[in-house]
């Protein structure tokens, strides 16, 4: 399946764009870290991590559900639930985004000397409505079998625009610090929202005219979105909570150094992200009667690709990582090197699962998946809170690695139970 997709131009574009996404995110992180310094960059990283958590219900949860139903509607030539989901989602997303903005700015206004972390989150909250709208449009594009456009607006262009702004206005950013960087991020989020609406416009004509009798109430919408929001939310929570707790328990500088390591370690999971993004609509429309055999094929081939890339990234970072950090970010970030290797090794467990997570929630098993991420989240919070005061950034790396391993093993166990697959090979048990 992978080989066939890679022979098509669309498949090559998806992998190229996912590569660009990884490089853009890393480049933005490294360049901002260099010109802002560890402490100021730590404040920026704290605000960004927090706003990513706040954006979860819409940008990740609702977006994933819309992907599923738009793909189903396309295959069956009918709007079905896709239109009502999107129409209600547009209204509720703006309402949802307004709540944290009002709350955070009220706290800032009432505080005489507001903490830098609180101000950072309040400023980042201004990007929340645009992140939510873009997430919904990303779901429309991905479900319409336009994964390259979805990747472009969802994850590639924002860091590229922030990077370009930082490069062109380096002196201004150095003078004004992390607040200028946050402003650049908000401006990029606004621009990409406009672009996502333009790209989605041809599909919105078929989805948004929803008759009165088919309109969806807010309670029904929340009931449908909640499982997807919880699953993806807990995943992102596990990916961000270490930076947040490190900033609170250790300080801005440690959070800034750790962010460099965490960003670099994500390169190991590039193969998983690329294949999962490419497979999502195919997994959503897989026939349940033949799902075990088909999904086994998807998973085994995706594992081969993701493991190959993950090992390549790990070896490259192990050999040249310290030189890369010194050259790009500066010698003050060298403590990130051992942390990066710890996180990279843990992320190989994610690569070993291939598209397992996407298969589970595209096939309707998101509730059981959520329990696995919930247990890993509890482990992550407890381990980070225990180890950070004693081991600093190394403690955060160990705690986060334990959480990554726990959810990776749990997802594999769940997938093998659902589709009766071998735990080691992911092949159907009746074929062994």
C-alpha positions as CSV (number, residue, x, y, z in Angstrom):
1,X,0.0,0.0,0.0
2,X,2.8,2.4,0.9
3,X,4.8,1.7,-2.2
4,X,1.6,2.3,-4.3
5,X,0.9,5.6,-2.6
6,X,4.5,6.7,-3.0
7,X,4.3,6.2,-6.7
8,X,1.6,8.8,-6.8
9,X,2.4,12.5,-6.7
10,X,0.0,13.1,-3.8
11,X,1.8,10.5,-1.6
12,X,5.2,12.1,-2.3
13,X,3.8,15.5,-1.5
14,X,2.4,14.4,1.8
15,X,5.8,12.9,2.9
16,X,7.6,16.0,1.6
17,X,5.3,18.3,3.5
18,X,5.6,16.3,6.7
19,X,9.3,16.6,6.3
20,X,9.0,20.3,5.8
21,X,6.7,20.5,8.9
22,X,9.3,18.8,11.1
23,X,12.1,21.0,9.8
24,X,10.0,24.2,10.0
25,X,9.1,23.5,13.6
26,X,12.7,22.7,14.5
27,X,14.0,25.7,12.7
28,X,11.6,28.1,14.3
29,X,12.3,26.7,17.8
30,X,16.1,26.8,17.3
31,X,16.2,30.3,15.8
32,X,13.9,31.8,18.4
33,X,15.9,30.1,21.2
34,X,19.1,31.6,19.8
35,X,17.9,35.2,19.5
36,X,15.8,35.3,22.6
37,X,18.1,33.4,25.0
38,X,17.1,30.5,27.3
39,X,15.0,32.5,29.8
40,X,12.9,34.5,27.4
41,X,12.5,31.6,25.1
42,X,11.4,29.5,28.1
43,X,8.5,32.0,28.6
44,X,7.6,31.8,24.9
45,X,7.7,28.0,25.0
46,X,5.5,27.9,28.2
47,X,2.8,30.0,26.6
48,X,2.9,28.0,23.3
49,X,2.7,24.7,25.1
50,X,-0.3,26.0,27.2
51,X,-2.2,27.4,24.2
52,X,-1.8,24.1,22.4
53,X,-3.5,22.4,25.3
54,X,-6.3,24.9,25.2
55,X,-6.8,24.4,21.4
56,X,-7.2,20.6,21.8
57,X,-11.0,20.2,21.8
58,X,-11.5,22.0,18.5
59,X,-8.2,21.9,16.6
60,X,-7.6,18.3,17.3
61,X,-10.8,16.6,18.6
62,X,-13.4,18.2,16.3
63,X,-10.9,18.3,13.4
64,X,-10.4,14.5,13.6
65,X,-14.1,13.8,13.8
66,X,-14.8,16.0,10.8
67,X,-12.1,14.3,8.8
68,X,-13.8,11.0,9.5
69,X,-17.3,12.1,8.5
70,X,-16.2,14.2,5.5
71,X,-14.4,11.1,4.2
72,X,-17.4,8.9,4.7
73,X,-19.7,11.5,3.1
74,X,-17.4,11.7,0.1
75,X,-17.3,7.9,-0.3
76,X,-21.1,7.6,0.0
77,X,-22.0,10.7,-2.0
78,X,-24.0,12.3,0.8
79,X,-23.4,15.0,3.4
80,X,-24.8,12.9,6.3
81,X,-23.3,14.1,9.6
82,X,-20.4,16.0,8.0
83,X,-22.4,19.2,7.3
84,X,-24.1,19.5,10.7
85,X,-20.9,18.7,12.5
86,X,-19.0,21.5,10.7
87,X,-21.8,24.1,10.9
88,X,-22.2,23.6,14.7
89,X,-18.5,23.4,15.2
90,X,-17.9,26.8,13.6
91,X,-20.3,28.4,16.0
92,X,-19.1,26.6,19.1
93,X,-15.4,27.0,18.4
94,X,-15.7,30.8,18.5
95,X,-17.7,30.6,21.7
96,X,-15.2,28.2,23.2
97,X,-12.2,30.4,22.3
98,X,-13.7,33.5,23.8
99,X,-13.9,32.0,27.3
100,X,-10.1,31.6,28.1
101,X,-9.4,34.9,26.5
102,X,-11.8,36.7,28.8
103,X,-10.6,34.8,31.9
104,X,-6.9,35.2,31.2
105,X,-7.1,38.9,30.4
106,X,-9.2,39.5,33.5
107,X,-6.5,37.9,35.6
108,X,-3.8,40.0,33.9
109,X,-5.9,43.2,34.4
110,X,-6.5,42.5,38.1
111,X,-2.8,41.6,38.8
112,X,-0.5,44.5,39.7
113,X,2.6,42.4,38.8
114,X,1.4,39.6,36.6
115,X,3.7,36.6,36.3
116,X,5.5,36.4,32.9
117,X,4.1,32.9,32.3
118,X,0.5,34.2,32.9
119,X,1.1,37.1,30.5
120,X,2.6,34.8,27.9
121,X,-0.5,32.5,28.0
122,X,-2.9,35.5,27.9
123,X,-1.1,36.9,24.8
124,X,-1.1,33.5,23.1
125,X,-4.8,33.1,23.8
126,X,-5.5,35.8,21.2
127,X,-4.4,33.2,18.6
128,X,-6.9,30.6,19.9
129,X,-9.9,31.5,17.7
130,X,-7.8,31.3,14.6
131,X,-6.2,28.0,15.6
132,X,-9.6,26.5,16.2
133,X,-11.0,27.7,12.8
134,X,-7.9,26.5,11.0
135,X,-8.3,23.1,12.7
136,X,-11.8,22.7,11.4
137,X,-10.8,23.6,7.9
138,X,-7.9,21.2,8.2
139,X,-10.4,18.4,9.0
140,X,-12.4,19.3,5.9
141,X,-9.3,19.2,3.7
142,X,-8.0,16.0,5.1
143,X,-11.4,14.3,4.8
144,X,-11.7,15.5,1.2
145,X,-8.5,13.5,0.4
146,X,-6.4,16.6,0.3
147,X,-3.8,15.7,2.9
148,X,-1.1,18.0,1.5
149,X,-3.3,21.1,1.8
150,X,-4.3,20.0,5.3
151,X,-0.7,19.7,6.4
152,X,0.2,23.0,4.8
153,X,-2.3,25.0,6.8
154,X,-2.4,22.8,9.8
155,X,1.3,22.6,10.8
156,X,3.7,23.9,8.2
157,X,3.0,27.5,7.4
158,X,2.6,29.0,10.9
159,X,6.2,28.1,12.0
160,X,7.6,29.1,8.6
161,X,5.9,32.5,8.8
162,X,7.1,33.0,12.4
163,X,10.6,32.0,11.3
164,X,10.6,34.4,8.4
165,X,9.4,37.2,10.6
166,X,12.1,36.5,13.2
167,X,14.8,36.3,10.5
168,X,13.7,39.6,8.8
169,X,13.1,41.4,12.1
170,X,15.8,39.9,14.3
171,X,16.9,43.2,15.9
172,X,13.4,44.2,16.8
173,X,12.7,40.7,18.3
174,X,15.9,40.8,20.3
175,X,15.0,44.3,21.6
176,X,11.4,43.5,22.5
177,X,11.9,39.9,23.5
178,X,9.4,37.1,23.8
179,X,6.3,39.4,23.4
180,X,7.4,40.3,19.9
181,X,7.7,36.6,19.1
182,X,4.2,35.9,20.4
183,X,2.9,38.8,18.3
184,X,4.5,37.2,15.2
185,X,2.9,33.9,16.1
186,X,-0.6,35.5,16.4
187,X,-0.2,37.3,13.0
188,X,0.9,34.0,11.4
189,X,-2.2,32.2,12.8
190,X,-4.5,34.9,11.4
191,X,-3.0,34.7,8.0
192,X,-3.2,30.9,7.8
193,X,-6.8,30.9,8.9
194,X,-7.7,33.1,5.9
195,X,-5.7,30.7,3.7
196,X,-7.4,27.6,5.1
197,X,-10.9,29.1,4.5
198,X,-9.9,29.8,0.9
199,X,-8.6,26.3,0.3
200,X,-11.7,24.8,1.9
201,X,-14.2,27.0,0.1
202,X,-15.0,24.5,-2.7
203,X,-16.0,21.8,-0.2
204,X,-17.9,24.2,2.1
205,X,-20.5,24.8,-0.6
206,X,-21.6,21.2,-0.3
207,X,-21.2,20.9,3.5
208,X,-22.6,24.1,5.1
209,X,-26.1,24.4,3.6
210,X,-27.7,22.4,6.4
211,X,-31.5,22.1,6.4
212,X,-33.3,23.0,9.6
213,X,-34.4,19.4,10.3
214,X,-30.7,18.2,10.1
215,X,-29.1,20.9,12.3
216,X,-27.2,19.6,15.2
217,X,-27.6,20.9,18.8
218,X,-24.6,21.9,20.9
219,X,-25.1,19.0,23.3
220,X,-25.2,16.4,20.5
221,X,-22.1,18.0,18.9
222,X,-20.2,17.8,22.2
223,X,-21.2,14.2,22.7
224,X,-19.7,13.3,19.3
225,X,-16.6,15.4,19.6
226,X,-15.7,14.6,23.2
227,X,-14.2,11.1,22.6
228,X,-11.9,12.5,19.9
229,X,-11.0,15.6,21.8
230,X,-10.2,13.5,24.9
231,X,-7.9,11.1,22.9
232,X,-6.0,13.7,21.0
233,X,-6.1,16.0,24.0
234,X,-4.5,13.5,26.3
235,X,-1.9,12.8,23.7
236,X,-0.9,16.5,23.4
237,X,-1.2,16.8,27.2
238,X,1.4,14.1,27.5
239,X,3.6,15.9,25.0
240,X,3.4,19.3,26.6
241,X,3.0,18.8,30.4
242,X,6.7,18.2,30.9
243,X,7.6,21.7,29.5
244,X,4.8,23.3,31.6
245,X,5.8,21.6,34.8
246,X,9.5,22.2,34.2
247,X,8.8,25.9,33.8
248,X,6.7,26.0,37.0
249,X,9.1,23.9,39.1
250,X,12.5,24.7,37.7
251,X,12.3,28.1,35.9
252,X,12.3,29.8,32.5
253,X,15.8,28.8,31.5
254,X,15.3,25.1,32.1
255,X,12.0,25.2,30.2
256,X,13.8,26.9,27.2
257,X,16.6,24.3,27.1
258,X,14.2,21.4,27.5
259,X,12.0,22.7,24.6
260,X,15.0,22.4,22.2
261,X,15.5,18.8,23.2
262,X,11.8,17.9,22.9
263,X,11.5,19.6,19.5
264,X,14.5,17.7,18.1
265,X,13.3,14.4,19.5
266,X,10.0,14.7,17.5
267,X,12.0,14.1,14.3
268,X,12.1,10.4,15.3
269,X,8.3,10.2,15.0
270,X,8.2,11.9,11.5
271,X,7.5,8.6,9.8
272,X,4.5,7.9,12.1
273,X,3.0,11.3,11.5
274,X,3.4,11.2,7.7
275,X,1.9,7.7,7.3
276,X,-0.8,8.3,9.8
277,X,-1.8,11.5,8.1
278,X,-1.8,9.8,4.7
279,X,-3.8,6.8,5.9
280,X,-6.5,8.6,8.0
281,X,-9.3,8.7,5.4
282,X,-8.5,5.1,4.2
283,X,-8.7,3.8,7.8
284,X,-12.0,5.7,8.3
285,X,-13.7,4.0,5.4
286,X,-12.3,0.5,5.9
287,X,-15.1,-2.1,5.9
288,X,-15.6,-3.5,9.4
289,X,-16.1,-7.0,8.1
290,X,-12.7,-7.1,6.5
291,X,-11.0,-4.6,8.8
292,X,-8.7,-7.0,10.7
293,X,-6.9,-8.2,7.5
294,X,-6.8,-4.7,5.9
295,X,-5.7,-2.9,9.0
296,X,-3.0,-5.5,9.7
297,X,-1.6,-4.7,6.3
298,X,-1.7,-1.0,6.9
299,X,0.0,-1.3,10.3
300,X,2.8,-3.7,9.3
301,X,3.8,-1.6,6.3
302,X,3.5,1.7,8.3
303,X,5.7,0.2,11.0
304,X,8.5,-0.6,8.5
305,X,8.5,2.9,7.2
306,X,8.3,4.7,10.6
307,X,11.0,2.5,12.2
308,X,13.4,3.0,9.3
309,X,13.0,6.7,9.5
310,X,13.1,6.8,13.3
311,X,16.3,4.8,13.5
312,X,17.9,7.1,10.9
313,X,16.9,10.2,12.8
314,X,18.1,8.8,16.1
315,X,21.5,7.8,14.7
316,X,21.9,11.2,13.1
317,X,21.0,13.1,16.2
318,X,23.2,10.9,18.4
319,X,26.3,11.5,16.1
320,X,25.8,15.2,15.2
321,X,23.3,16.4,17.8
322,X,25.7,18.2,20.1
323,X,27.3,20.0,17.1
324,X,24.0,20.9,15.7
325,X,22.8,22.4,19.0
326,X,26.0,24.4,19.4
327,X,25.9,25.7,15.8
328,X,22.2,26.5,15.6
329,X,21.1,27.4,19.1
330,X,24.4,28.2,20.9
331,X,26.6,26.5,23.5
332,X,24.2,27.6,26.3
333,X,21.7,25.0,25.1
334,X,24.2,22.0,25.2
335,X,22.5,20.5,28.3
336,X,19.7,19.6,25.9
337,X,21.8,17.0,24.2
338,X,21.5,14.1,26.7
339,X,17.8,15.0,27.2
340,X,17.2,14.8,23.5
341,X,18.8,11.3,23.3
342,X,16.6,10.0,26.1
343,X,13.4,11.4,24.4
344,X,14.5,10.1,21.0
345,X,15.0,6.6,22.3
346,X,11.5,6.6,23.9
347,X,10.0,7.9,20.7
348,X,11.2,4.8,18.9
349,X,8.4,3.0,20.7
350,X,6.0,5.3,19.0
351,X,7.6,4.6,15.6
352,X,7.3,0.8,16.3
353,X,3.5,1.2,16.4
354,X,3.1,2.8,13.0
355,X,-0.4,4.0,12.3
356,X,-1.9,2.1,15.3
357,X,-3.4,5.2,17.0
358,X,-5.0,6.5,13.8
359,X,-6.5,3.0,13.1
360,X,-8.0,2.9,16.6
361,X,-9.8,6.2,16.6
362,X,-10.7,6.1,12.9
363,X,-12.4,2.8,13.5
364,X,-14.4,4.0,16.5
365,X,-12.2,2.8,19.4
366,X,-11.4,6.3,20.7
367,X,-13.0,5.7,24.2
368,X,-10.7,2.8,25.1
369,X,-7.8,4.7,23.6
370,X,-8.6,7.6,25.8
371,X,-8.2,5.5,29.0
372,X,-4.6,4.5,27.9
373,X,-3.6,8.2,27.4
374,X,-5.3,9.1,30.7
375,X,-3.3,6.6,32.6
376,X,-0.1,7.8,30.9
377,X,-1.0,11.4,31.7
378,X,-1.4,10.6,35.4
379,X,2.0,8.8,35.3
380,X,3.6,11.7,33.5
381,X,2.3,14.3,36.0
382,X,3.3,12.2,39.0
383,X,6.7,11.3,37.6
384,X,7.5,14.9,36.4
385,X,6.4,16.4,39.8
386,X,8.6,13.9,41.6
387,X,11.7,13.9,39.5
388,X,12.0,17.5,38.3
389,X,12.9,19.0,41.8
390,X,15.8,16.5,42.1
391,X,17.0,16.0,38.5
392,X,15.8,19.1,36.6
393,X,15.6,18.6,32.9
394,X,16.9,15.1,33.0
395,X,14.1,14.2,35.4
396,X,11.5,15.6,33.0
397,X,13.1,13.6,30.2
398,X,12.9,10.3,32.2
399,X,9.3,11.0,33.3
400,X,8.1,11.8,29.8
401,X,9.9,8.8,28.4
402,X,8.1,6.5,30.8
403,X,4.8,8.0,29.8
404,X,5.6,7.6,26.1
405,X,6.6,4.0,26.6
406,X,3.4,3.3,28.6
407,X,1.0,4.7,26.0
408,X,2.9,3.0,23.1
409,X,2.7,-0.4,24.7
410,X,-0.9,0.2,25.7
411,X,-2.0,1.2,22.2
412,X,-0.4,-1.9,20.7
413,X,-2.1,-4.1,23.2
414,X,-5.5,-2.6,22.5
415,X,-5.1,-2.8,18.7
416,X,-4.0,-6.5,18.9
417,X,-7.0,-7.3,21.1
418,X,-9.5,-5.4,18.8
419,X,-8.4,-7.0,15.6
420,X,-6.9,-10.3,16.9
421,X,-3.3,-9.5,15.8
422,X,0.0,-10.8,17.0
423,X,1.6,-8.4,19.5
424,X,5.1,-8.8,17.9
425,X,4.3,-8.9,14.2
426,X,0.8,-7.2,14.0
427,X,-0.2,-10.0,11.6
428,X,-3.6,-11.8,12.0
429,X,-3.3,-14.6,14.6
430,X,-5.1,-17.1,12.4
431,X,-2.4,-16.7,9.8
432,X,0.4,-17.6,12.2
